[in-house]
Amino acid sequence: MQKRILLITGVPGVGKTTLLVKVIDALNAKGISVGGMVSREVREGNTRAGFEIIDLINDRSGWLSNVNQKMGPQVGKYHVNLQDLDNIGVRAIEEAIEKCSAVAIDEIGPMELFSQKFKLTTKKALESQKLVIAVVHLKTKDALISFAKQRQDSMLFTVTIPNRENLAEQLKNQALLFFSSQQVM
């Protein structure tokens, strides 16, 4: 079975989002439209202040979580901004399902899983016929992550410092294999 769901996992800070962005850029360079959301760390000096959500299609951004935010579910020292997650992140995934060839989701993790809309939309992406490239949190136990990992059309890539440079090429090739198999059908 052709692999359509490419899952990226690994320890915090190993470069999962960087890898995802490299694959998105490589696919865009081949004329394959990729939408969805990526998260990036925001630092104030040497301290991580939180995480920003970026909509890949519309370039909208907002806070996923922030140390200075006092409301929302708490994960460590961060409070999750469910409003920005739903209004920017979830909308970006929905739009990618509708309009793009591939859907990027960064990440299916403890912060994002507080949003029911995120869970439902991510499941919709996983059940679509689109290529999905998603970062999944290494240790989080959740039915949605299990669902993604156990699908016959999914493939899990674990990022390590020694393999992270080669994984971008492997993921890109796997994605291109999916698209070439679609043209044959």
Summary of the structure (lengths in Angstrom):
residues: 185
radius of gyration: 15.6
end to end distance: 13.3
largest distance: 52.3
contacts: 610
relative contact order: 0.22
helix: 41%
strand: 29%
